Amino acid sequence: MQQARRYTFQFGEQLRKEGYRGYFDLDYLIDQDSGQLYLGELNPRVTGASSMTNHAAFAHADAPLFLFHLLEFSGVDFELDIDDLNSRWADPDYIDSWSQLVIKHTLDSVDQITQAPATGIYRLQPDGKVVYNRFDYHRRAVESENEAFFLRIAGPGDYRYEGADLGILVTRGRSMTADFQLNDRALAWIDGIVGAYEGEALEAATAEQAPSVGAFKIL
């Protein structure tokens, strides 16, 4: 953790010297045998993980990170105690666990969606069935690991083809095992959401011909 923080600070300082201002994202890879830390990817922009980090407990301790991004371009003079911020955000009390799953159509088929689960809060019942609970548009409305926020991307009238984004599921807790495999809870969530979709087969359609209307996401 300390090494990742040190590397991140060094990358931020280099980006600043290059003239970049604002939000950036770093992905790290850890060698499970040696413990060596490697850079996976650098994105000097708002990223797909931003929706998670902006609303993490450490961000709410001060302000969502995107507000710092906007502050850089506000034209207002400001001064921040970076060491104090980093130290406070590293406090275990400000670290919570969330998972985000981008659910895709994985079959080698093309059809047109006739029924799709609505955006909102869903509940995972003891028997493994996923049911719609209530409408909300914010993942912070998720109260336990048995609830999840689903943001629908593909809806009725859109096309499903291999790789098409169906929606994004956000839940508390981890969705992977220690071996980085999807755990039983995550698999149940995926089965429940995917099972709520229905489609009508297209005899002559191909993945290349299928329009991508509605198949996009903004995070």
N, C-alpha and C positions, 0 to 999 in steps of 0.2 A: 504493500500500500504506500509506504513512504517513498519507494523508488518510483512508483507511478506518479505520485504527486510531484516529485522532483523533475521527472522527465516532462510532465505537462507544463510546469512552470518554465522550463527551458524552451519548449516549443513556443509557448506564448510570448516569451521575450524575443525570440527570433522572428516571429510573425510581426511583432511590433516594430522591430528594426526594418523589416521589409515594407512597412507602411500599412499593414492590415490592421483594422480596428474592429472590435466587436466579437461576436460569438464564434467559437470554433469547437470542433468535436474531435476527440482522439479515441481510436479503438486499440486496445492492447491484446496481445496474445501471450500466454504463459506456458512455457515448456513444463509439463507436469513432472518430468523426470529430474530436470536440473533446476527448476525454479526460475530460469532465465526469462526476463520480460522483453518482449519484442513489440515494435510498433506494427499494428495491423493496417491502420488507415488514418489519414488526416483529412478532415473536411473543414476548411475555413469558411463556414456558413452555418445557418440554422439547419439542423438535420432531423432525420426521422426519430432520433432518440430525444429530441428537444422537448417533446410533449411530456416525457417522463421526468427529465431533469428540472424542467421549469416548475413542476409541482411537487418535487420531492420535499421531504421534511426539512432538509438543510436550506433549501431555497426559501421556504416559508419562514425560516428563522429570521430572514432579513427582507428579501424581495425575490420574486421570480427572476431567473437569470436573464430573461429576455428584456427586462427593464434596464439592466445594466448595458445590454446591447444598444437599446434605444438612447440611453444616456450618452453614449459615445458620439452620437450624431445629433444631439439636441442643441449644441452650441452653448450649453450652460457650463460655466466653470465648476469643477467639482474636485474633491480630493477624497480618496478612499484609503483606509488602512488595510492593505491587501493581506498582510501577515495575520492581522486580527480576524479578517473574514475567513481565510483558509483554516485557521486554527479552530474557529467556532464551527465551521461546516464539517470538520473532521470529528467532532464530538459524537460518540456513539448514539447519544440521545436524538441526534438529528439525522440518523441514517435509518431509512425504512426500506422495505423490500417490496418491489413491484415487478410484474412481468408483462411484456407486451408481445402478442402473437399476431403476425400478419397471416390471415387465413386465406389460402389460395385454392383454386380448383386444380386438382392434381391429376385428374383423369385425362386420358388421351381421347377427348370427345368434345363436341361442340353442340350446345343447345341454347335455347332462349329461356331465360328465367321467367317462371310464371308465379312463383311465390318465394318470398325472402323474409328473413327475420328483421324486425324493425330495430332501429337504433334505440338503445336504452340499457337498463340494468337487468341482468339475468341472474337466475339462482340455480346452483347445482344441487339437486336433491340427493338424499342419501342413496336412492336407487340408481344414481348416475344420470338421471334424466335432467336435461336443461330446459328451464321454463322462463318465459318472460315475466318479470316482476313489476317493473314500473318504468316510466319514462324519466330519463335524465340525460344531460349532455356533458356531464363532467365526471371524470374517473374518481374524484374525491368522494363521490356519493357511494362508492363501493365500501361496504361496511365490514366485510370479512372475506376470508379466502373462499367461501362458498358463494360469493357474488362476483360478478364481472361486468364491466362496461363494454358493450359492443357498439362499434361505429360501423354502420353498414356502408359499403362502397358500391357493390353491385346490387341492383334491385330489379323488380319486375320490368321486363322489356329489354333488359341488357342481355348480353351474350356471355355464356360461360365457355371458356376454352382453356386448354392446358396452360397454367401459369397465371390465369386471370385473378386479380385481387377480389375477394368476396367481402372482406371486412377486416377490422382490427379489433382484437380482444385485449382488454387491459384488466388485470386482476392483481390482488395482493398476494405476496408470497412468491416463491420460486416455481418455475414451470419445468425445471430440469433436475435430473438426479446429479449426484456427485460425479458421474461419468459423462455428464453433458448429453444425456438422452431425455426426451420428453417424459415427464413422470405421468402416473396414472391419472392424476387430476387434470393435467393439461390435455391428455388424450381424450378424456371424457368431455371436456369443454369443446374441443375441436369436433368430435363426433356429434355433439348436440347442436352446434351452430350449423355445421355442414348439412346435417340431417333436416334442418328446418328449411333448406332450399329445395325447390322443385323446379323442373324445367321441361320444356317440350323439345324433343329431338328435331334436328334439322337434317333432312336426308341428304341434301346436296351441298351443305355448307362445309367449309374447311376452316381451319384456324387462321389461314392467311386471308380469307375473305371476310371473316367475322369482324364487324365494327367494334370499336373499343369504347363506345358511348357509355359513360358512367364508370368505366373501369380506371379510375384514377384516385389518388389519395393526396390530401394536403395535411401535413403534420406541423 
